[in-house]
Amino acid sequence: MLLPFLLRQHKVWRKCRMRIFTVAQEDDNSIQMKKDLQTFLYHLRISAEVEVVEMVENDISAFTYEKTLMMEQRSQMLKQMQLSKNEQEREVGPEPQSPSQ
């Protein structure tokens, strides 16, 4: 919530409206969740529209698992790229610096 708030401090984003989405399970009290989040935003002086999305627990678990798996794959790929970059730098050696005039 901090990032959208900070963006709205800039003149380009100032007139944009902020929407906050939260996920609830079917057996949660989504009306109370919405009221609590609106109260929390009010105390933070953040003007935003609050939406509660109700999902079945199986959907939430599957979505969370998929996103976690994607993040782990991305982390591994970045590590491999960093390792290969470091290996290339070791093989080539440091780049020569141009003499200053």
N, C-alpha and C positions, 0 to 999 in steps of 0.2 A: 504494500500500500504506500510505502514511502516513495518508490520510484514514480508512480503517477502523480503523487503530490508534488514532488520536485519538478517534474516536467511542466506542471501547470503554473509554476512560478515564472516560466519563460513566456514572453509575449506571443510566440507562435502557438503555444498549446493552452494559453490561458482560458480561452472560451470553450474548450472541449469539455464534454461531460465525462465523468468517471463512472464506470459501472464495476461493481464488485460481485463476483460470482462465488458462491460457496456450495459445496456438495454435501448433501445429507442422505442418510439412509431412509428407507420408507417408514421405519418405526420411530424415527426422530421427530421431535416437535419442531417442524420447519418454521412455523409461525413465530415461535419463541426465538429460534435461532436468528431469524431475520430481524426481530425487534432488538435482540442483544447486539447484533452487529451494527445496526443503525445507531444505537445508543453509544457504542464504542466509537464509531466514526464521528458522532456529534461531539463527544468529549475531546477527540483529537482535532476538532474543527475542520474535518474533511467532508466536503460536500460530494456525495456519491449516491448512485442508485444501487440498491442491494437486491440481488436475485439469488434465491435458493433453488438449486437443482436437486431433485430427489432421484436417487438411483438405487437399484437393487444391489445388495452387498456383493453378489457374484460379479456384477458389472464393474463395481469399484475395484475389486480384487484383480480382475483381468486387466483393467486399464492400468492400475498401479504396477502390476507385474510387467506389462509390456513397456511402459515408460522406463522402469528401472532397468530392464534388459537393454533398451536402446542407449541409456546413459552409460551403462557399463561397457557396451561395445564402443561407444564414442571415446570413452576414457582410454580403453586399450589401444584404439587406433591412434590417438594423440600421443600416447607414450611411445608407440612404435615409430611414429614420425619423428619425435624428438630424439629417440635413440639413433635412428638412421641419420639424422642431421648431425648429431654429435660425432658419429663415426666418420662421416664425410669430412667434417672439419679436422678431425685428428689425422686423417690420411693426407689431406691437402696441406695442412699446417696453417698457421695464422696468416691472414691476408696482409700483404705488405702495405705499410702506411705511406702515403704520399708525403714528401718533404714539404714543410711549411715554408712559405716565402716571407 
